[in-house]
């Protein structure tokens, strides 16, 4: 066995709890800093530029989310195939997969960004901009569409490094990206006075520096990530897209959630409603990052154990992850109930109507976190073992289909509160559905949490 493959021996021999923590802690620290990053963006934009700019960035944010979604589509899909190949001790195949992923994400996001750039004004209005918010939306899109390929490549590379047995380096890249982004946001907004464009440039430059840190992985003796000469393999690339589709759909769902709620609040409460939702959306982005960190910790492990046909360690990993996310979700829920006002206040000094809307929104919306974590873990599990159909159904239901149904049904009866409650209701329905699937549809113990 080569030194590159022997690095994975610990996954087979050390206690599952220790392995899980080895991946969980760096992932949570990294995602926690990325979450702080999101909050810092909102705080600085809100305090420096006001509620209209904050609303404008919130309206434009689905474009960033879409780029992030594409990076996860290819990155998670390819990394899952990569870890399965490593579980099978197939080093050659794993390098072919890595090369396909990096080249594909670079080409696709560059072409998409340049194409969308030519229609950015139309895009701004399609996302929900009005005469007040359009200048801020347009400025943000100008930068993100031209240079978004930088953070998509960086994110894909980070996913692979974690799957290559270096979760601490992946964490280091996230730390550098987060810290640099916060520093540059302050410089560009408060010193250079570059407005919303400055916030977008800070994101791009920070991602580039984070990618330089990640590139140090190529110089490690234990590195298995190598770009090799390839002929484009349509079958392999198709498999990558299939496996990664739930991750893409999950992020697209966030964009759908953002756009639909921006439009709903614009119609129901005007710019003040959109500003209140933008505050909630920043906080929601933080919570999703934390849950994503927990899911990211189990993806390399579940994929590896699936490739190695080690069902018992895979099952134990998922159980420990579920306990972790249920505990975290309960803590987040309590935080929302008792600290909503304090959370809103850190984003700026807003009119009373905005503050009141956002405070109520946080208290209602945070009910979702009692169920979101378990849904994340189960979706990640199904995806990591190749059960894409169930993972896709879960994602499409909780973030698009069921969410839309509740967004249409609840507001006529509950007003603005119905808009806030559409996601908690959706998460609950999917949580119950997955529980029924595991307890009833998956009938025998030998099939529960087993390879598909």
C-alpha positions in Angstrom: 0.0 0.0 0.0 1.4 3.4 -1.0 2.0 6.2 1.5 -0.8 8.1 -0.1 -3.4 5.4 0.5 -2.0 4.4 3.9 -3.0 7.8 5.3 -6.6 6.6 5.2 -5.8 3.6 7.4 -6.9 5.6 10.5 -10.4 5.7 9.1 -10.5 1.9 9.3 -8.8 1.4 12.7 -9.4 4.4 15.1 -12.6 4.7 17.1 -15.4 6.3 15.0 -16.0 9.0 17.6 -12.4 10.1 17.4 -12.4 10.1 13.6 -15.7 12.0 13.6 -14.3 14.7 15.9 -11.1 14.9 13.8 -13.3 16.0 10.8 -16.0 17.8 12.8 -13.9 20.2 14.8 -11.9 21.7 11.9 -15.1 21.8 9.7 -17.1 23.6 12.4 -14.3 26.1 13.1 -13.9 26.9 9.5 -17.6 27.2 8.8 -18.0 29.1 12.0 -15.5 31.7 10.7 -17.3 31.8 7.4 -20.5 32.4 9.3 -18.8 35.2 11.2 -17.8 36.5 7.7 -21.4 36.6 6.6 -22.5 38.4 9.7 -19.5 40.9 9.4 -20.6 41.7 5.8 -24.1 42.4 7.0 -23.0 44.5 10.0 -20.6 46.6 8.0 -22.9 47.2 5.0 -25.9 47.9 7.4 -24.0 50.3 9.6 -22.0 52.0 6.9 -24.5 52.2 4.0 -27.9 51.7 5.7 -31.1 49.6 5.2 -31.4 50.2 1.4 -27.9 48.9 0.7 -28.4 46.0 3.0 -31.6 45.1 1.2 -29.8 45.5 -2.2 -27.0 43.1 -1.2 -29.7 40.7 0.1 -31.5 40.8 -3.3 -28.2 40.2 -5.2 -27.1 37.4 -2.8 -28.8 34.6 -4.8 -26.1 35.0 -7.6 -23.4 34.4 -5.1 -25.4 31.4 -3.8 -25.8 30.1 -7.3 -22.0 30.1 -7.9 -21.5 28.5 -4.6 -24.1 25.9 -5.6 -22.3 25.0 -8.8 -19.0 24.6 -6.9 -20.8 22.2 -4.5 -22.5 20.4 -7.4 -19.2 19.5 -9.0 -17.1 19.6 -5.8 -19.3 17.4 -3.6 -20.2 15.1 -6.5 -16.6 14.6 -7.5 -15.3 14.4 -3.9 -17.8 11.7 -3.1 -16.6 9.7 -6.1 -13.0 10.5 -5.0 -13.5 9.2 -1.4 -15.3 6.1 -2.7 -12.3 5.4 -5.0 -9.9 5.9 -2.1 -12.0 3.5 0.0 -11.5 1.0 -2.9 -7.7 1.9 -2.9 -8.0 3.1 -6.5 -5.5 6.1 -6.5 -5.4 6.5 -10.3 -9.1 6.9 -10.6 -9.2 9.3 -7.7 -6.8 11.7 -9.5 -8.7 11.5 -12.8 -11.8 12.5 -10.8 -10.0 15.5 -9.1 -8.7 16.8 -12.5 -12.1 16.6 -14.1 -13.6 18.6 -11.1 -11.1 21.4 -11.1 -11.1 22.0 -14.8 -14.9 21.8 -15.1 -15.7 24.2 -12.3 -13.3 26.8 -13.7 -14.6 26.7 -17.2 -18.3 26.5 -16.3 -18.5 29.3 -13.7 -16.3 31.6 -15.9 -18.6 31.2 -18.9 -21.8 31.5 -16.8 -20.5 34.7 -15.1 -19.4 36.4 -18.3 -22.8 35.5 -20.0 -24.8 36.8 -17.1 -22.7 40.0 -16.9 -24.0 41.1 -20.3 -27.6 41.0 -18.9 -26.9 42.2 -15.3 -29.4 45.0 -15.3 -32.2 42.7 -16.4 -31.0 40.2 -13.8 -31.1 42.7 -11.0 -34.8 43.5 -11.6 -35.6 39.8 -12.1 -34.1 39.2 -8.6 -36.5 41.7 -7.1 -34.7 45.0 -7.3 -36.8 48.2 -7.3 -35.8 51.8 -8.1 -34.4 52.3 -4.6 -32.3 49.1 -4.4 -31.3 48.7 -8.0 -28.0 50.7 -7.8 -26.8 48.6 -4.9 -27.8 45.3 -6.6 -26.1 46.4 -9.8 -22.8 47.3 -8.1 -22.7 44.0 -6.3 -23.5 42.0 -9.5 -20.8 43.8 -11.5 -18.0 42.4 -9.3 -19.4 38.9 -8.5 -20.3 38.0 -12.1 -16.9 38.9 -13.4 -14.8 37.3 -10.7 -17.1 34.7 -9.2 -15.1 31.8 -10.7 -12.3 32.5 -8.2 -14.4 31.5 -5.1 -15.9 28.6 -6.9 -12.5 27.1 -7.7 -11.4 27.8 -4.1 -14.4 26.1 -2.6 -14.1 23.0 -4.8 -10.5 22.7 -3.9 -11.3 23.0 -0.2 -13.8 20.2 -0.5 -11.2 17.9 -2.1 -8.6 18.7 0.5 -11.0 17.7 3.3 -11.7 14.5 1.4 -7.9 13.9 0.9 -7.5 13.5 4.7 -6.5 17.1 5.5 -9.4 18.7 7.3 -7.1 21.0 9.2 -5.7 22.6 6.1 -9.2 23.0 4.7 -10.0 24.8 7.9 -6.9 27.0 7.6 -8.0 28.1 4.1 -11.4 29.1 5.5 -9.8 30.9 8.4 -7.6 33.0 6.1 -10.6 33.7 3.7 -12.8 34.8 6.6 -10.3 37.0 8.4 -9.0 38.7 5.3 -12.6 39.3 4.1 -13.5 41.0 7.4 -10.4 43.2 7.2 -10.9 44.1 3.6 -14.6 44.9 4.2 -13.6 47.4 6.8 -10.9 49.0 4.6 -13.0 49.1 1.4 -16.2 50.3 3.1 -15.0 52.6 5.9 -11.7 53.9 4.6 -11.9 53.8 0.8 -15.7 54.3 0.8 -16.1 52.0 -2.2 -19.7 51.1 -1.2 -21.3 47.8 -2.1 -18.7 47.1 -4.8 -16.1 47.2 -2.0 -17.9 44.5 -0.1 -18.0 42.3 -3.2 -14.3 42.9 -4.0 -13.4 41.9 -0.4 -15.1 38.6 -0.9 -13.2 37.8 -4.2 -9.8 38.9 -2.9 -10.2 37.0 0.3 -11.2 33.8 -1.6 -8.1 34.2 -3.8 -5.8 34.4 -0.7 -7.5 31.4 0.9 -6.9 29.4 -2.3 -3.2 30.2 -2.1 -3.1 28.7 1.4 -4.9 25.6 0.1 -2.3 25.2 -2.7 0.3 24.3 -0.1 -1.4 20.9 0.0 0.3 20.2 -3.4 3.7 20.3 -1.6 2.9 17.8 1.1 4.4 14.3 0.8 1.0 12.7 1.8 -0.9 14.6 -0.9 -2.9 12.5 -3.3 -4.4 15.4 -5.2 -2.6 15.7 -8.5 -3.7 17.1 -11.8 -3.1 14.5 -14.4 -3.5 14.4 -18.2 -7.0 13.4 -19.1 -9.4 12.9 -22.0 -12.8 14.3 -21.1 -14.9 11.3 -19.8 -18.6 12.1 -20.4 -19.7 9.1 -18.3 -17.5 10.0 -15.3 -18.6 13.7 -15.5 -22.2 12.6 -15.8 -21.8 10.5 -12.7 -20.2 13.5 -10.8 -23.2 15.7 -11.8 -25.7 13.0 -10.7 -24.1 12.5 -7.3 -23.5 16.2 -6.6 -27.0 17.3 -7.8 -28.6 17.3 -4.3 -25.8 19.7 -3.1 -26.5 22.0 -6.1 -30.2 21.8 -5.5 -29.8 22.6 -1.8 -28.0 25.9 -2.7 -30.4 26.7 -5.5 -33.1 26.2 -2.9 -31.5 28.9 -0.8 -31.6 31.2 -3.8 -35.3 30.3 -4.4 -36.0 30.9 -0.7 -34.2 34.3 -0.8 -35.9 35.5 -4.1 -39.4 34.2 -3.1 -39.2 35.8 0.4 -37.8 39.0 -1.0 -40.7 39.3 -3.4 -43.2 38.2 -0.7 -41.9 40.8 1.8 -41.7 43.5 -0.9 -45.3 43.0 -1.7 -46.4 42.7 1.9 -44.3 45.4 3.6 -42.2 47.2 1.0 -38.5 48.0 1.4 -38.7 47.8 5.2 -40.0 44.2 4.9 -37.1 43.3 2.6 -34.6 44.9 5.0 -36.0 42.9 7.9 -35.8 39.7 5.9 -32.2 40.6 4.8 -31.2 40.7 8.5 -32.8 37.3 9.1 -31.2 36.0 5.9 -27.8 36.9 7.2 -28.4 35.1 10.4 -29.9 32.2 8.6 -26.8 32.0 6.4 -24.8 31.7 9.6 -26.9 28.8 10.9 -26.8 27.0 7.5 -23.0 27.3 7.5 -22.9 25.6 10.9 -25.2 22.8 9.7 -23.2 22.6 6.5 -20.0 22.2 8.6 -21.6 19.2 10.4 -22.7 17.7 7.1 -19.3 18.3 5.6 -17.6 16.4 8.4 -19.5 13.2 7.7 -19.4 13.2 3.8 -15.8 12.1 3.4 -16.3 9.4 6.1 -19.5 8.0 4.8 -18.3 7.9 1.2 -15.0 6.2 2.3 -16.8 3.6 4.4 -19.3 3.0 1.6 -16.4 2.4 -0.8 -14.8 0.1 1.8 -18.1 -1.7 2.4 -17.9 -1.0 6.1 -21.6 -0.5 7.0 -21.2 -0.6 10.8 -18.7 2.4 11.0 -20.9 4.3 8.5 -24.0 3.8 10.7 -22.1 4.8 13.8 -20.9 8.0 12.1 -24.4 9.0 11.1 -25.8 8.4 14.6 -23.1 10.6 16.2 -23.7 13.3 13.6 -27.4 13.2 14.3 -26.9 13.6 18.0 -24.6 16.6 17.3 -27.0 18.4 15.0 -30.1 17.9 17.2 -28.2 19.4 20.2 -27.0 22.3 18.0 -30.5 22.9 16.6 -32.0 23.1 20.0 -29.3 25.6 21.1 -30.0 27.7 18.0 -33.7 27.7 18.6 -33.3 28.8 22.2 -30.9 31.5 21.1 -33.5 32.9 18.7 -36.2 32.9 21.4 -34.2 34.8 24.0 -31.7 36.9 22.0 -33.7 38.0 18.9 -33.6 41.7 19.7 -29.9 41.7 20.5 -29.2 39.8 17.2 -31.1 42.4 15.2 -29.4 45.3 16.9 -25.9 44.4 15.8 -26.8 44.9 12.2 -27.4 48.6 12.6 -29.8 51.2 14.0 -32.9 50.6 11.9 -36.4 52.2 12.1 -38.7 50.6 14.7 -40.8 48.9 12.0 -37.7 47.1 10.6 -36.4 46.1 14.0 -39.8 44.8 15.1 -40.3 42.8 11.9 -36.9 41.2 12.1 -37.1 40.4 15.8 -40.5 38.6 15.3 -39.1 36.9 12.2 -36.1 35.4 14.1 -38.3 34.0 16.8 -40.6 32.3 14.4 -38.0 31.3 11.8 -35.7 29.7 14.3 -38.3 27.0 15.0 -36.9 25.4 11.8 -33.6 24.6 13.4 -35.1 21.9 15.5 -35.4 19.9 12.3 -32.9 21.4 9.8 -29.9 19.6 11.2 -31.3 16.1 11.0 -32.5 16.8 7.5 -29.0 18.0 6.5 -27.4 14.9 8.0 -29.8 12.4 6.3 -29.5 14.2 3.0 -25.7 14.1 3.2 -25.8 10.4 4.1 -28.1 9.4 1.2 -25.9 11.5 -1.2 -22.7 10.1 0.1 -23.7 6.5 -0.6 -25.1 7.3 -4.0 -28.8 7.2 -3.1 -29.3 10.4 -5.1 -33.0 9.9 -5.6 -33.9 10.2 -1.9 -31.4 13.0 -1.3 -32.8 15.0 -4.2 -36.4 14.4 -3.1 -35.5 15.7 0.4 -33.8 18.8 -0.9 -36.4 19.7 -3.5 -39.2 19.2 -0.9 -37.7 21.2 2.0 -36.4 24.1 0.1 -38.6 24.5 -2.9 -41.8 22.4 -3.3 -43.1 22.2 0.2 -41.7 25.7 1.1 -43.6 27.2 -1.9 -46.8 25.4 -0.8 -46.6 26.9 2.7 -45.6 30.3 1.3 -48.8 30.4 -0.6 -51.0 28.8 2.1 -49.9 30.5 5.3 -49.8 34.3 4.7 -53.5 34.6 3.8 -54.3 33.2 7.3 -51.3 34.5 9.3 -50.1 37.6 7.4 -46.4 38.3 7.7 -46.0 35.6 10.3 -47.1 33.1 7.6 -44.1 34.2 5.5 -41.7 33.7 8.4 -43.2 30.2 9.2 -43.1 28.7 5.6 -39.6 27.3 6.1 -40.1 25.9 9.7 -43.3 24.2 8.4 -41.4 22.8 5.4 -38.5 21.5 7.5 -40.9 19.8 9.9 -42.8 18.0 7.1 -39.6 16.7 5.5 -38.3 15.6 9.0 -41.4 13.6 9.6 -41.3 12.1 6.1 -37.7 11.0 6.5 -38.5 9.5 9.9 -41.4 7.5 8.3 -39.1 6.4 5.5 -36.5 5.1 7.9 -38.9 3.4 10.3 -41.5 2.0 7.9 -40.3 1.9 4.3 -36.8 0.7 5.3 -38.3 -2.3 7.1 -35.5 -4.5 8.2 -32.6 -3.5 10.5 -30.1 -4.7 7.9 -31.3 -2.1 5.5 -31.4 0.9 7.8 -28.5 3.2 7.2 -26.9 0.7 5.0 -25.3 1.1 1.6 -27.7 1.5 -1.3 
